């Protein structure tokens, strides 16, 4: 059970950042600025398996830099287990992702994974002249795969999503690649909710991605689901993640935030606080 907990809380953190969205329907009362985040933003989440603390995940917007001579945005996700889980199944993972400055496509994706005895050092390179992506693990490169215009990696897609608009009750989709395969995923924009997490009380919008393409324990759980609550303001901050699988539930809740702009409210109908 504990090794599963270690793997799943990290998977949840990654799935949390790879909700595969696009073709968004416009809605005036949900319009947001093009870029609701800037370098220096740091969001820290407490991760739990059922009610048991399992670790933390941190999302960061890093300083912009050049990749192969191209000016780029850079995003970072780190996830680590706590001392309790470390004793049985230590997790230390890091994902870096780079996009062009207009946030229209990925340029580079790197994942350093330590989960128990598993070690991976993954790089996905995007060649937009040839429209292919190259996947390599510990220097061993696979054959390239074709990619469509505007394809994102599993981390940067979330930041692209934060800069868009959508419609409550709508359905959205986009192509994402991990370098080994392309996936056209679907997400549903469900409703507005007010929720309470360690960082405070937030008006949010609930999103449920289609996880039929996600393998592992999600594939083995006929009633599996993932829910993500995003702040219903101009910042589009992820506030809470919940997943339910056959052996229990996983959650991640916003504990602290730095480098975040003040709230710019939008029209949200207030309801009861959902803890």
Buried (B, 14 or more C-beta within 10 A) or exposed (E): EBBBBBBBBBBBBBBBBBBBBBEBBEBEEBEBEEBBBEBEBBBBBBBBBEEEBBBBBBBBBBEEEEBEEBEBBBBBBBBBBBEEBBEEBBBBBBBBBBBBEEBEBBBBBBBBBBBBEEEEBBBBBBEBEEBBBBBBBEEEEEEBBEBEEEBBBBBBBBBBBBBBBBBBEBBBBBBBBBBEEBBEBBBEBBEBBBBBBEBEEBBBBBBBBBBEBBEEBBEEBEEBBBBBBBBBBBBBBBBBBBBBBEBBBBBBBBBEBEEBBEBEEBEBEEEEEEE
